[in-house]
Amino acid sequence: MSEPRIKADIWIKALIRRAQVAGAFAAVVRRGDDTAGSLLLKINKLDGQATVYVPGYNFDGQRVWRRHNKDGATPEAEADLYIEKSVARDPDIWVVEVEDREGRTFLDEPIEEA
């Protein structure tokens, strides 16, 4: 049985708050649909590298996150290009960027390796 879904805007506000409480900067860089929009999470380590996390579900119906690139961090321009292509395919998508030198995601859900 899958978990109930929280509205995207509420979930995103909670993520941003967790990041801020931990001393990182986080902001919505692209607003999507309030109720059903999916999310891309960009983690910017402020060293020219970034990782984009994409939500999904595992075989048990649990929400998980996967890196857009199996190797992890990529040049920030490459991460931004991935985001641009994703937005072109899905105009309801949200994009949240976290700036954190430690590379923390502040996600509650597990991150699966590709």
HELIX and SHEET records of a PDB file:
HELIX    1   1 ALA A    8  VAL A   21  1                                  14    
HELIX    2   2 GLU A   76  ARG A   89  1                                  14    
SHEET    1   A 6 PHE A  25  ARG A  30  0                                        
SHEET    2   A 6 TRP A  94  GLU A  99 -1                                        
SHEET    3   A 6 LEU A  39  ASN A  44  1                                        
SHEET    4   A 6 GLN A  49  TYR A  57 -1                                        
SHEET    5   A 6 ARG A  63  ARG A  67 -1                                        
SHEET    6   A 6 ILE A 111  GLU A 112  1                                        
SHEET    1   B 5 PHE A  25  ARG A  30  0                                        
SHEET    2   B 5 TRP A  94  GLU A  99 -1                                        
SHEET    3   B 5 LEU A  39  ASN A  44  1                                        
SHEET    4   B 5 GLN A  49  TYR A  57 -1                                        
SHEET    5   B 5 THR A  74  PRO A  75 -1                                        
END                                                                             
